[in-house]
Amino acid sequence: MKVSALAENLSGSEIIKIAGEINELKKQGQNIANLTIGDFDSNIYPIPTELKEGIIDAYNHNQTNYPPADGVLALRESVSTFLKNRMGLEYAPNHILISGGSRPLIYAAYLALVDPGDKVIFPTPSWNNNHYCDLLSAEAVLVETKPENNFMPTAEELRPHLKGATLLALCSPLNPTGTMFSKKDLEEICDLVIAENKSRGDDEKPLYLMYDQIYSQLTFGQHQHFDPVTLRPELKDYTIFIDGGSKCFAATGVRVGWGFGPSFIIDNMKAIVGHMGAWSPKAEQVAMAAYLKNEEFVDTYLDELKGNVQASLNTLHQGFQKLKAEGYSVDSVEPMGAIYLTIKIDYTGKTTPDGQVLNNSADVNFYLIKHAGVAFVPFSAFGTGHDVNWFRASVGTVTLSEVEQMMPRIGEALAKLK
């Protein structure tokens, strides 16, 4: 039986493959610390109490019919105020689109801007851009990044690829690394986009910038989030932001995302999201609209969430730095934002006690799952080669105690490799 060429050629998720291995081992009674999922365990990180009560109240008041195609007006107004107060970004409600989480917004931005064969530029590692290019038959230009730049792309790395491109997809804090743009580095990239657009004629499609800042409220210490439009206001006509409440309020299952940008692009995205039926549930929208208005509630929740996430990330980082100091071939990058730590486990080519050679990062990962009871995600799941020995560790579904307990197991498992 034939299916579409798209369906036949679409690559599967490496993360789902890892999840399958974990589930099989759990069925056998093994306890696996699962650091693979970019999610929160709601028993460890519940959503804000006030938001939960607001959702229940909205359902009790029968807010269960279709929402407006662009989102409930009260929520778009609340988001507008939220953006202005917290980031200095001024976007009117008609420049804001609500959807069922941020993923439909990313797909809608691709569909609204990118034609088959158009060139889309994005760094590796990054989340899912390669799959969106496959869905649209776009030309994917994967720009390899370096650990010395915290896996964030630089202007010099992007410069050779901008000519003729339609979309530059960036994310900060970055999934999968948890690292962020510095002000200087993002300014230099913005200047490249401005210069490229000045070189194009009126009949040419401009170079658009999609900026995913879904983790912008989860930053740590002295690390500060920057965005293109604040740094270069002339980019406002070319920049589409991806944002929402899923990560900053540990509300991934609540499904309230918001995108914002030029009204003519947002209008087209609205039609696409409407045809997909990818609306956020109305009750959740009503509740989020009320919740965002109370800055005291938001600040209190964010302070606690960030403190707990940072404690787990710091403990994991310190654990890997201790292993490094003891002579293990590992490393990690200081946590900056999001719920992720970038770790290096350079054991490709080593042999397990039963004689199996670990040929790539996936083999190393599955070895740790079986022998250390710990699961990470290799950067190969985010567009790099399988020879890259860097991994994403997500702390949203594990406790601080679990993080502390896993480090000796990792050391013992690695010590057995020859």
C-alpha positions in Angstrom: 0.0 0.0 0.0 1.5 3.4 -1.1 1.5 6.4 1.1 2.7 9.9 0.4 6.4 10.6 -0.3 6.4 12.9 2.7 5.1 10.1 5.0 7.6 7.6 3.5 10.6 9.9 3.9 9.9 11.7 7.2 12.5 10.8 9.7 11.3 9.5 13.1 12.1 11.0 16.5 15.3 9.7 18.2 13.8 10.8 21.5 10.8 8.5 21.0 13.2 5.6 20.3 15.0 6.3 23.6 11.6 6.5 25.4 10.8 3.0 24.0 14.0 1.6 25.5 13.3 3.2 28.8 9.7 1.9 28.9 10.9 -1.7 28.2 13.4 -1.5 31.0 10.8 -0.1 33.4 8.5 -3.0 32.5 11.4 -5.3 33.7 11.3 -3.4 37.1 14.3 -1.2 36.5 14.3 2.4 37.9 15.5 4.8 35.2 16.2 8.5 35.9 14.7 9.9 32.7 16.4 13.2 31.7 15.2 13.0 28.1 11.9 14.8 28.0 11.6 18.6 27.7 8.7 18.5 30.1 7.9 18.8 33.8 6.6 16.1 36.1 3.5 17.8 37.5 4.0 16.1 40.8 7.4 17.7 41.2 6.6 21.0 39.4 2.8 21.7 39.5 1.3 24.6 37.6 0.5 27.8 39.6 -2.3 27.2 42.1 -4.1 30.3 40.9 -3.9 29.2 37.3 -5.3 25.8 38.1 -8.1 27.3 40.1 -8.8 29.7 37.3 -9.1 26.8 34.8 -11.5 24.9 37.0 -13.6 28.0 37.5 -13.7 28.7 33.7 -15.0 25.1 33.1 -17.5 25.6 35.9 -18.7 28.7 34.1 -19.1 26.7 30.8 -16.3 28.3 28.9 -16.2 25.2 26.6 -17.2 26.5 23.1 -14.9 27.4 20.3 -12.5 30.3 21.1 -11.9 33.1 18.5 -9.5 32.1 15.7 -6.8 34.4 17.0 -7.4 33.7 20.7 -9.6 35.2 23.4 -9.3 39.0 23.3 -8.7 39.2 27.1 -5.7 36.8 26.8 -4.2 38.7 23.9 -4.6 41.9 25.9 -2.9 40.2 28.9 -0.1 38.9 26.8 0.4 42.4 25.3 0.8 43.9 28.8 3.0 40.9 29.9 5.4 41.5 27.0 5.6 45.2 27.6 6.1 45.0 31.4 8.6 42.1 31.3 10.5 42.7 28.1 9.7 46.2 26.9 8.1 44.7 23.7 5.1 46.6 22.4 2.7 44.5 20.5 -1.0 45.3 20.2 -3.5 42.4 20.6 -4.0 42.2 16.9 -0.3 41.4 16.5 -0.7 38.4 18.8 -1.9 34.9 18.0 -2.9 32.3 20.5 -2.6 28.5 19.8 -2.5 25.2 21.5 1.1 25.5 22.7 3.9 27.0 20.7 4.5 24.1 18.3 1.5 25.0 16.0 2.8 28.6 15.9 6.2 27.4 14.7 4.6 25.2 12.0 2.2 28.1 11.0 5.2 30.5 10.7 6.9 28.0 8.4 3.8 27.6 6.3 3.1 31.3 6.1 6.6 32.2 5.0 8.3 29.3 3.3 7.6 27.8 -0.1 8.9 24.4 -1.3 12.6 24.8 -2.2 13.1 28.0 -0.1 16.2 28.1 2.0 15.8 27.9 5.8 18.8 28.5 8.0 19.1 27.1 11.5 21.9 26.1 13.9 22.7 22.5 15.0 21.9 21.5 17.5 18.4 22.9 17.5 14.9 21.5 18.1 12.8 20.2 15.2 13.7 22.7 12.4 15.0 19.9 10.3 11.6 18.1 10.6 9.7 21.3 9.6 11.9 21.7 6.6 11.0 18.1 5.6 7.3 18.8 6.0 7.6 21.8 3.6 10.1 20.4 1.2 12.3 23.4 2.1 16.1 23.4 1.7 17.5 23.0 5.2 20.8 24.7 5.8 22.2 23.3 9.0 24.9 25.6 10.5 27.2 23.7 12.8 28.0 25.4 16.1 30.9 25.1 18.5 31.2 24.2 22.2 33.5 27.2 22.7 30.5 29.4 21.7 28.2 27.4 24.0 26.6 25.9 20.8 25.0 29.3 19.9 25.5 30.4 16.3 27.7 33.4 15.5 27.3 36.0 12.8 30.4 34.7 11.1 29.0 31.2 11.0 25.7 32.4 9.6 27.0 35.0 7.1 27.9 32.7 4.2 24.4 31.2 4.1 22.0 34.2 4.2 22.0 35.2 0.5 18.7 34.1 -0.9 17.4 32.5 2.3 13.8 33.0 3.4 13.9 32.2 7.0 16.5 32.2 9.8 15.3 30.2 12.8 16.9 31.0 16.2 16.1 30.1 19.8 17.3 31.6 23.1 17.6 30.1 25.7 18.3 27.3 23.3 16.7 23.9 23.3 18.6 21.5 23.6 21.6 23.3 25.3 20.1 25.7 27.8 22.6 28.3 26.6 21.8 31.9 25.5 22.9 34.6 23.1 25.0 37.4 24.5 23.9 40.9 23.6 26.9 41.4 21.3 26.5 38.1 19.4 22.8 38.7 18.8 23.4 42.3 17.7 25.9 41.1 15.1 23.4 38.6 13.8 20.6 41.2 13.7 22.9 43.5 11.7 23.5 40.7 9.1 19.7 40.3 8.7 19.2 44.0 8.2 22.0 44.3 5.7 20.7 41.3 3.8 17.2 42.7 3.5 18.6 46.1 2.3 20.3 44.2 -0.6 17.0 42.7 -1.8 14.6 44.2 -4.4 10.9 45.0 -3.8 9.9 42.0 -5.7 12.0 39.6 -3.6 10.8 37.9 -0.5 12.7 39.3 2.5 14.8 37.3 5.0 12.5 36.6 8.0 13.7 35.9 11.5 11.8 33.4 13.6 12.8 33.9 17.2 11.8 31.2 19.7 11.9 32.6 23.2 9.6 30.1 25.0 12.2 29.8 27.8 12.9 33.5 28.2 11.5 33.7 31.7 13.7 30.9 32.9 17.2 32.4 33.1 19.7 32.1 35.9 22.2 34.3 37.7 23.7 37.1 35.7 22.5 35.6 32.4 20.1 38.0 30.6 17.7 37.2 27.8 17.9 39.5 24.7 15.6 39.7 21.7 16.2 41.0 18.2 13.5 43.7 18.1 14.6 45.4 21.4 18.2 45.4 20.1 17.3 46.5 16.5 13.8 48.0 16.3 14.0 48.0 12.5 13.7 44.2 12.6 10.1 44.4 13.9 8.7 44.0 10.3 10.7 40.9 9.8 10.6 39.1 13.1 8.1 36.5 14.3 8.3 35.6 18.0 7.4 32.2 19.4 6.4 32.2 23.1 3.9 31.0 25.6 3.1 29.8 29.1 4.1 26.1 28.6 7.6 26.3 30.1 7.7 29.3 32.4 4.6 28.0 34.3 5.4 24.3 34.0 2.1 24.1 32.0 3.0 22.0 29.0 -0.3 20.2 29.1 -2.3 23.4 29.5 -1.5 24.2 25.9 -1.5 28.0 25.8 1.1 29.4 23.4 1.4 32.9 21.9 3.2 34.1 18.9 3.5 37.8 17.8 4.9 39.8 15.0 3.8 41.9 12.0 0.1 41.9 11.6 0.1 40.7 8.0 2.1 37.6 8.9 0.1 37.0 12.1 -3.2 37.2 10.0 -1.9 34.5 7.7 -0.8 32.3 10.6 -4.2 32.7 12.1 -5.9 31.3 9.1 -3.4 28.4 9.0 -3.9 27.6 12.7 -7.6 27.8 12.2 -7.5 25.3 9.4 -5.5 23.0 11.5 -7.9 23.4 14.4 -4.9 24.0 16.7 -6.6 26.4 19.0 -5.9 26.5 22.7 -8.9 25.4 24.8 -11.1 28.3 25.7 -11.2 27.7 29.5 -7.4 27.6 29.7 -7.2 30.8 27.7 -9.7 32.6 30.0 -7.7 31.4 33.1 -4.3 32.4 31.6 -5.7 35.9 30.8 -6.6 36.4 34.4 -3.4 34.9 35.8 -1.0 37.0 33.7 -2.6 40.2 35.1 -1.4 39.4 38.7 2.3 40.2 38.7 2.7 39.2 42.3 1.4 35.6 41.5 3.6 35.4 38.5 6.7 36.6 40.3 6.2 34.4 43.3 5.8 31.3 41.1 8.7 32.1 38.8 11.1 32.7 41.7 10.3 29.3 43.2 10.3 27.4 39.9 13.6 29.0 38.8 15.2 28.3 42.1 14.3 24.6 42.1 15.3 24.1 38.4 18.5 25.9 38.9 19.4 23.8 42.0 19.0 20.6 39.9 20.9 22.0 37.0 23.7 23.3 39.2 24.0 19.9 41.0 24.1 18.0 37.8 26.8 20.5 36.4 28.9 20.2 39.6 28.6 16.4 39.4 30.0 16.3 35.9 32.7 18.8 36.8 33.7 16.5 39.7 33.9 13.5 37.4 36.0 15.6 35.0 38.4 16.5 37.8 38.7 12.8 38.7 39.9 12.0 35.1 36.7 11.0 33.4 36.3 12.1 29.8 33.2 14.2 30.5 32.3 17.9 30.6 29.4 20.2 31.0 28.4 23.8 30.2 27.3 26.2 32.9 23.5 26.3 33.1 22.2 29.6 31.8 18.5 29.1 31.1 15.6 26.7 30.3 15.6 23.3 32.0 18.6 21.8 30.2 22.2 21.1 30.8 24.7 20.5 28.0 27.0 17.6 28.9 29.8 15.8 27.1 30.4 12.1 27.6 33.3 11.2 25.3 33.3 7.5 25.3 32.7 6.6 21.7 35.0 3.8 20.7 35.1 2.3 24.2 34.2 -1.4 24.9 31.7 -2.5 27.4 32.5 -5.3 29.9 30.6 -7.8 27.7 32.7 -6.9 24.7 30.3 -4.5 22.8 32.0 -1.5 21.1 30.2 1.8 21.6 30.3 3.1 18.0 28.5 6.4 18.5 26.7 8.7 20.9 23.5 6.7 20.7 25.4 3.6 21.9 26.9 5.5 24.8 23.5 6.7 25.8 21.9 3.2 25.7 24.8 1.9 27.7 24.2 4.5 30.4 20.4 3.6 30.4 21.2 0.0 31.0 24.1 0.2 33.3 23.7 3.5 35.2 19.9 3.8 35.1 20.2 7.3 33.5 18.9 8.5 30.1 20.0 11.6 28.2 19.4 12.7 24.6 22.4 12.7 22.2 22.7 15.9 20.1 22.2 13.7 17.0 18.5 14.0 17.9 18.8 17.7 17.2 20.6 17.6 13.8 24.2 16.9 14.6 26.2 13.9 13.5 26.2 10.7 15.6 30.0 11.3 16.2 29.2 14.3 18.4 29.6 13.3 22.0 27.4 16.0 23.5 24.0 15.3 25.1 21.0 17.2 26.5 20.0 16.5 30.1 16.5 17.8 31.0 15.8 18.1 34.8 12.1 18.8 34.6 11.0 15.3 35.4 13.5 14.4 38.2 13.9 15.6 41.7 17.1 17.1 43.2 17.6 13.9 45.2 17.5 11.8 42.0 20.1 14.0 40.4 22.4 13.6 43.4 21.9 9.8 43.4 22.6 9.3 39.7 26.1 10.8 39.6 27.9 7.9 41.4 26.1 5.4 39.1 27.3 7.3 36.0 30.9 7.3 37.3 30.7 3.5 38.1 29.3 2.7 34.7 31.9 4.8 32.8 34.7 3.3 34.9 33.9 -0.2 33.5 34.5 0.9 29.9 37.8 -0.1 28.3 
